[in-house]
Amino acid sequence: MFKRKWFMFMILIVVLLLVSGKIPVIRQYSSDVIDKMETKWRDWKTPELAGLEGKAVLIMDRDSGKILYGDHMNRKMYPASTTKILTALILLESGDVGDIVTVGSEAERRTPDESSAGLYEGEKLSVKDLAAAMLLPSGNDAARTAAVYIAERKTGQQMEPMKAIRYFAELMNNRAKQLGATHSHFVNPHGLHDPDHYSTAKDLAIIAREAMNHPEIRTILKETVHQVKRPGQRNATFENRNKLLQKHGPWYYQGATGIKTGYTDEAGYCFVGAASRKGENMISVVLHSTEDGVWNDTIKLLNYGFGS
């Protein structure tokens, strides 16, 4: 009887406290507030990574595939032009590096302010040069041309550009799933915004790890400038947007080996990076950071991976 009375007494006390407002009511916090709370927790737990601005970040040991640190690494994000890592991988896996590709009307299907390698209809360039045009200056025209080339090579027939791009997107989704990047969905080869075109930091790291196993991709990504000289045609120069490779810049990183920048209004500033030091190889991913923050974030992640 005493226990029952005590129990009822405690319930009465709790009810009175709730009515009086002495016990705080659980609030519905916005995602921004939750992000700030989680960031404070991350900074306390890993002070080496304090101040990261990316909304989803990751550092992976490229050799083992082990994730050394991740924050929101499985969150659905827009990948912007980091998409082109997968496009280049499929281009070089499914195409012949020595093939000469003729650029079609797909190169002229530009949207305002999109990144371009300056390709033009009727231009001829090798598969390797096409990959460089896509990876270094982030040419959407090169990505579309790659999609059409591979779609026509796979089907053995000429295809209207948009049909070819849809076909290529299915190749992208299938290849991503084969690699274990199962939380992604791609609808184009370049990463221009589409609500149904998304990935995660973890999936992008998985894709990047496979891409870095391809010798042609590794060679291209180390170049600060890729020169294309062709008799009878204008020469082309593709400059790498990776600021980790710019020796006299503020974000130069000793041992940087890649990989790919990205930006749209919806995706923010993105970068999938790679570096090698003393026999160790790392892959970093930063999604939805700021213009400067994406480089600062990447350097912090790489330093954390190398233990420096």
ABEGO torsion letter per residue (X at the ends): XAAAAAAAAAAAAAAAAAAAGABBBBBBBBAAAAAAAAAAAAAAABAAABGBABABBBBBBAAAGBBABBBGAABBBBAEAAAAAAAAAAAAAABBAABBBBBBAAAABBBBGBBBAGBBBGBBBBAAAAAAAAAAAGBAAAAAAAAAAAAAAAAGBBBBAAAAAAAAAAAAAAAAAAAGBAABBBABAAGBBBAABBBBAAAAAAAAAAAAABAAAAAAAABABBBBBBBGBBBBBBBBABAAABAABAABBBGBAOABBBBBAAAEBBBBBBBBBGGBBBBBBBBGBBAAAAAAAAAAAAAAAAGX
